[in-house]
Amino acid sequence: MKCEHCTQKECSKKTKTDDQENAAVNIQSPTQENGEKGEFHKLADAKIFLSDCLVCDSCVAAEEGVQVSQQNTKDFFRVLSLNKKCDTSQHKVLAVSVCPQSLPYFAAKFSLSVTDESKRLCSFLKSLGAHVFDMKIAADFSILESQKEFVCRYCQHHEEEPRVPMLTSACPGWVQYAEHMLGHPITPHLFMAKSPKQIMGSLVKDYFTRWQNLSPDKIFHVIVAPCYDKKLEALCSRGAECMLTSGEIVQIMEQSDLASNDTAMDTLFGDMKEEEVRLHKGTSSDGYLVHIFKHMAKELFNEDMGVFTYHILRNKDFQEVTLERDGEVLLCFETGFWNIQKWSEAVEGQVPPPLHGGPGLKQECLSSRGQAQRGGHADRELLQQMEGIYAAIPVWPPETSAHVQALYQEWLWG
């Protein structure tokens, strides 16, 4: 029987005791060591369990496990406390980037609309001295670059040197498993575009610091995301000093006596504010399949895609969407987090490959353990609320973002 977590027949998850699986790594803060306890550190007692990560332990080295556990609120509170000291040379400029998938959780948790709750969250973080950004702009970049990459791969593909399928995923757990457990021949098919987290790190550490006339090392960048896997990604790439889950932020808000008013999120463009929350069309993991498929259909076959019809294959997690003309399949895209084995067989020539593959669960990022859990189990009532909230958020295609086009001109091409 294969492990439900990683498809391996033998897996450490199946032999661990509950005590071993839920072992937490406790990290003492500097203030605890010398007996001092600042006002912010009293909130930094939450433990992060290594079993909360989506990836199997077989993909994560022991050293990585310890470092993942260190991605908690203590560093965040340490910076807040330093910023209250008189020695301004030790101060950091705090920047917080919020994933779009976290916003429905905050809205459901506090019984507000997603727009009102985003303003409340922003106001709270700003009361701590932070600049607050919406990460949708980074997801816009990632999707647009993925579209370009797919066109290049499709046009360069031939049997002697196959370039498709292209496997897209901004999920660090999925990428970690593909790289560490499968390796070649899967890894050459992983898309090369940076993830939204990596792009947001570059935007904050490069573009934002130029605008603020700051050195990048003066920025303490925090990313708020729905899952623990993002903590793993924070270890592997530069651009963010700390990754906190939505649940950790809610805990801070609930235990704090700081008042908050309605304030819009910042943008990377001076005094402009993000007044409206917007999302991508598709699923709750930024909709790579939908946007790449629509782009390919128009770019290569001059077809305008309207309604998408997903066909369920072996199970509800493994779905397919195709573009057909006169009975001929022109494009075939597949999605399914736990069905990576088929793509492994496809790239080895054992089964016909799709042109595009990537993880895509029905509830995806919304159901991540960093926000949709209660007592160690999925909170289905909360999850249903989040799904309804997410579905009601206006959809704006990445191609229509004036901010993205401005950044292409000023930042990448300027």
C-alpha positions in Angstrom: 0.0 0.0 0.0 1.4 3.4 -1.0 1.7 6.2 1.5 -1.1 8.7 1.0 1.3 11.6 1.5 3.9 10.9 -1.2 2.9 7.8 -3.2 6.0 5.9 -2.0 5.4 2.2 -0.9 7.7 2.6 2.1 7.5 5.9 4.0 8.5 7.2 7.3 5.0 8.6 7.8 3.6 5.1 8.1 6.0 3.9 10.9 6.2 6.9 13.1 4.4 7.1 16.4 2.1 10.0 17.1 4.7 11.4 19.6 7.4 11.3 17.0 5.3 12.8 14.3 4.2 15.7 16.4 7.6 16.5 17.9 8.1 20.2 17.9 11.4 22.1 17.9 11.5 24.8 20.6 13.7 27.8 19.8 14.5 30.2 22.6 14.5 33.8 21.7 17.4 36.1 22.9 15.1 37.8 25.3 14.2 34.5 27.0 17.9 33.6 27.4 18.7 36.7 29.5 15.4 36.7 31.4 13.9 39.8 29.6 10.5 39.4 28.1 9.2 42.2 25.8 5.6 43.0 25.2 5.6 41.3 21.8 7.4 38.1 22.9 4.6 37.1 25.2 2.7 36.2 22.0 5.5 34.1 20.5 4.8 30.8 22.2 3.1 29.0 19.3 4.8 25.8 18.3 5.1 24.6 14.7 4.8 20.9 14.1 6.9 19.4 11.4 4.0 17.0 10.5 1.9 20.0 9.5 3.9 20.3 6.2 2.2 18.7 3.2 5.4 17.0 2.0 6.5 13.7 3.4 9.4 13.7 5.8 11.4 11.6 3.3 11.8 14.7 1.2 13.0 16.9 4.1 16.5 16.6 5.6 16.8 16.9 9.4 18.6 20.2 9.1 15.7 21.6 6.9 13.2 20.4 9.5 14.9 22.4 12.2 15.1 25.5 10.0 11.4 25.1 9.1 10.6 25.2 12.8 12.6 28.4 13.2 10.2 30.1 10.7 7.9 31.2 13.5 6.7 34.4 15.2 9.8 34.9 17.4 11.9 36.6 14.8 9.0 38.7 13.9 8.5 39.9 17.5 12.3 40.3 17.9 12.3 42.9 15.1 9.2 44.7 16.5 11.0 44.9 19.8 14.2 46.2 18.2 12.3 48.9 16.4 11.1 50.2 19.8 14.7 50.7 21.0 16.4 54.0 20.9 19.3 52.7 18.8 17.9 53.4 15.3 20.9 51.7 13.7 19.3 48.4 14.7 15.9 49.3 13.3 14.4 47.4 10.4 11.8 48.4 7.9 9.1 45.9 8.2 7.3 44.7 5.0 4.5 42.2 5.0 3.2 40.5 1.9 -0.1 38.7 2.1 -1.1 35.8 -0.2 -4.6 36.2 -1.7 -5.5 32.7 -0.5 -5.1 33.9 3.1 -7.7 36.7 2.8 -10.8 34.4 2.8 -9.6 32.8 6.0 -9.3 36.2 7.8 -12.7 37.2 6.4 -14.4 34.0 7.6 -12.7 34.1 10.9 -13.8 37.6 11.7 -17.2 37.5 9.9 -16.4 40.3 7.5 -16.4 40.8 3.7 -13.0 40.1 2.2 -12.5 43.8 1.3 -13.4 45.0 4.8 -11.2 42.3 6.4 -8.2 43.0 4.2 -8.4 46.7 5.3 -8.7 45.6 9.0 -5.7 43.2 8.6 -3.7 45.9 6.8 -4.6 48.5 9.5 -3.4 46.0 12.3 -0.1 45.3 10.5 0.5 49.0 9.9 -0.1 49.7 13.5 3.0 47.5 14.1 4.9 49.7 11.7 4.7 47.5 8.6 4.3 48.3 4.9 1.6 45.8 3.7 1.4 44.4 0.1 -1.0 42.1 -1.8 0.9 39.3 -3.5 -1.4 39.1 -6.4 0.9 41.3 -8.4 3.7 38.6 -8.0 1.3 35.9 -9.0 0.5 38.0 -12.1 4.2 38.0 -13.0 4.5 34.3 -12.5 1.5 33.4 -14.6 2.6 35.7 -17.5 6.1 34.3 -17.5 4.7 30.7 -17.4 2.6 31.5 -20.4 5.7 32.7 -22.4 7.7 29.6 -21.2 5.0 27.2 -22.4 4.8 28.8 -25.8 8.6 28.4 -26.2 8.5 24.8 -25.0 5.7 23.9 -27.3 7.4 25.4 -30.3 10.7 23.8 -29.5 9.3 20.4 -28.7 10.3 17.4 -30.8 10.6 13.6 -30.1 14.4 13.6 -29.9 14.4 16.3 -27.2 11.0 16.5 -25.6 10.0 19.8 -24.0 6.5 18.9 -22.9 4.7 18.2 -20.7 5.5 21.3 -18.7 4.7 20.8 -15.0 3.7 24.0 -13.2 3.4 24.4 -9.5 4.0 27.2 -7.0 3.5 24.6 -4.2 6.9 24.1 -2.5 5.8 20.7 -1.1 5.1 19.4 -4.6 8.3 20.8 -6.0 10.3 19.4 -3.1 8.8 16.0 -3.7 9.5 16.1 -7.4 13.1 17.2 -7.0 14.1 15.0 -4.0 12.1 11.8 -4.6 11.7 11.6 -8.4 14.5 13.6 -9.9 15.3 13.0 -13.6 13.3 12.6 -15.8 10.7 14.8 -14.0 12.9 17.8 -13.1 13.6 18.9 -16.7 9.8 19.4 -17.1 9.3 21.6 -14.1 8.6 25.1 -15.2 11.4 27.6 -14.8 9.4 30.7 -14.0 9.8 32.0 -10.4 7.0 31.4 -7.9 5.0 34.3 -6.6 6.9 34.2 -3.3 10.2 34.4 -5.1 9.0 37.3 -7.3 7.5 39.2 -4.4 10.9 38.8 -2.6 12.6 40.4 -5.6 10.1 43.2 -5.8 10.4 44.1 -2.1 14.2 43.7 -1.9 14.9 45.4 -5.2 12.1 47.6 -6.6 10.7 48.7 -3.2 14.1 49.4 -1.6 15.1 51.6 -4.6 11.8 53.6 -4.2 12.5 53.9 -0.4 16.2 54.6 -1.0 17.1 51.8 1.4 19.7 49.0 1.5 18.0 45.6 1.0 19.5 44.4 4.3 17.5 47.0 6.2 14.2 45.3 5.1 12.7 42.6 7.2 10.3 40.9 4.8 7.5 38.7 6.1 5.2 36.6 3.9 1.7 35.5 5.2 0.6 32.3 3.5 -2.0 29.6 4.1 0.3 26.6 4.4 3.4 25.4 6.2 5.1 24.4 2.9 5.9 28.0 2.2 8.2 28.0 5.3 10.2 25.4 3.4 10.4 27.6 0.3 11.6 30.5 2.5 14.7 28.5 3.4 15.5 27.7 -0.3 15.2 31.2 -1.8 16.1 34.7 -0.9 13.7 37.6 -0.5 11.9 36.9 2.8 13.3 36.6 6.3 10.2 35.1 7.8 7.1 33.2 6.6 4.0 33.1 8.9 0.8 31.2 8.3 -2.6 32.8 8.3 -3.4 31.0 11.6 -0.3 32.5 13.3 -1.3 36.0 12.3 -4.8 35.5 13.6 -3.4 34.3 16.9 -1.3 37.5 17.1 -4.4 39.6 16.3 -6.6 37.9 18.9 -4.0 38.3 21.6 -3.1 41.9 20.9 -4.8 44.9 22.4 -3.8 47.1 19.5 -6.7 48.9 17.9 -7.2 48.8 14.1 -9.1 50.9 11.6 -9.8 50.4 8.0 -6.8 51.0 5.8 -6.1 49.9 2.2 -3.1 47.9 1.3 0.0 49.6 0.0 1.3 49.2 -3.6 4.8 49.4 -4.9 3.9 52.7 -6.6 4.3 55.5 -4.0 1.1 56.8 -2.5 -1.2 54.6 -4.5 -3.4 52.1 -2.5 -5.0 48.7 -3.3 -8.6 49.6 -2.7 -10.2 46.4 -4.1 -9.2 42.8 -3.6 -8.9 40.9 -6.9 -8.1 37.3 -7.8 -7.2 35.1 -10.8 -9.7 33.0 -12.7 -9.6 29.4 -11.9 -8.8 27.5 -8.7 -7.5 28.7 -5.4 -3.8 28.1 -6.3 -3.6 31.2 -8.6 -5.1 29.4 -11.7 -2.0 28.5 -13.7 -3.9 25.9 -15.8 -6.7 28.2 -16.8 -4.5 31.2 -17.7 -1.9 29.2 -19.6 -4.6 27.2 -21.4 -6.5 30.3 -22.5 -3.3 31.9 -23.6 -2.1 28.9 -25.6 -5.5 28.4 -27.3 -5.5 32.0 -28.5 -1.8 32.3 -29.3 -1.5 29.0 -31.2 -5.0 28.2 -32.5 -6.8 31.6 -32.4 -9.5 30.1 -30.1 -11.2 32.2 -27.5 -11.9 30.0 -24.5 -15.1 30.7 -22.6 -16.4 28.1 -20.2 -14.0 25.4 -19.1 -15.2 21.8 -18.8 -13.1 19.6 -16.5 -13.3 15.9 -17.1 -12.7 13.7 -14.1 -10.3 10.9 -14.8 -9.3 8.2 -12.2 -10.6 10.3 -9.3 -12.0 13.8 -8.5 -8.4 15.1 -7.8 -7.2 14.1 -11.3 -8.9 16.1 -13.9 -8.4 17.0 -17.6 -9.3 19.9 -19.9 -8.9 19.7 -23.7 -9.2 21.9 -26.7 -10.5 20.0 -29.7 -11.2 20.9 -33.3 -12.9 18.5 -35.8 -12.4 15.6 -33.5 -8.6 16.3 -33.1 -7.2 17.1 -29.6 -5.1 20.2 -30.0 -4.3 20.8 -26.3 -4.6 18.5 -23.3 -3.9 19.9 -19.8 -4.2 17.8 -16.6 -4.2 18.5 -12.9 -3.9 16.4 -9.8 -1.6 16.8 -6.8 -1.2 13.1 -5.8 -1.1 11.7 -9.4 2.5 12.7 -10.2 3.3 9.0 -11.0 1.3 9.2 -14.3 3.4 12.2 -15.4 6.6 10.3 -14.5 5.4 7.5 -16.7 4.4 9.9 -19.4 7.8 11.6 -19.7 9.4 8.2 -19.9 7.2 7.3 -22.8 5.1 4.7 -21.1 1.8 6.5 -21.5 0.7 9.4 -23.8 1.8 12.6 -22.1 -0.4 15.7 -21.6 1.0 19.0 -22.8 0.7 20.5 -19.3 0.4 19.1 -15.8 0.4 20.4 -12.3 -1.2 20.0 -8.9 -4.7 21.1 -8.4 -6.9 20.0 -5.6 -10.6 20.9 -5.4 -10.0 23.1 -2.3 -6.3 23.5 -2.8 -4.6 26.4 -0.9 -7.7 27.3 1.0 -7.6 23.9 2.8 -4.0 24.2 3.9 -3.1 23.3 7.4 -1.9 26.7 8.3 -5.5 28.1 8.3 -8.3 25.5 7.9 -7.6 23.3 10.8 -9.2 22.8 14.2 -7.8 20.3 16.7 -5.5 18.8 14.1 -8.4 18.1 11.6 -9.9 20.0 8.7 -12.5 22.5 9.8 -15.1 21.8 7.1 -17.6 24.5 8.1 -14.8 27.1 8.0 -13.6 25.7 4.7 -17.1 26.0 3.1 -17.3 29.6 4.2 -13.9 30.4 2.7 -14.8 28.7 -0.6 -17.9 30.9 -0.8 -16.0 34.0 0.0 -13.2 33.2 -2.5 -15.7 32.5 -5.3 -17.3 35.9 -4.8 -14.1 37.9 -5.2 -13.8 39.8 -8.5 -11.6 38.2 -11.2 -9.0 40.3 -13.1 -6.8 38.7 -15.7 -3.1 39.3 -15.2 -2.7 40.7 -18.7 -5.0 43.6 -17.7 -2.9 44.8 -14.7 -1.5 48.2 -15.4 0.8 47.8 -12.4 2.4 44.7 -13.9 2.9 46.4 -17.3 4.5 49.4 -15.5 6.9 47.1 -13.6 7.9 45.4 -16.8 8.8 48.8 -18.3 10.4 50.4 -15.2 11.9 47.5 -13.4 12.7 44.6 -15.8 13.2 46.5 -19.1 14.1 49.9 -17.8 
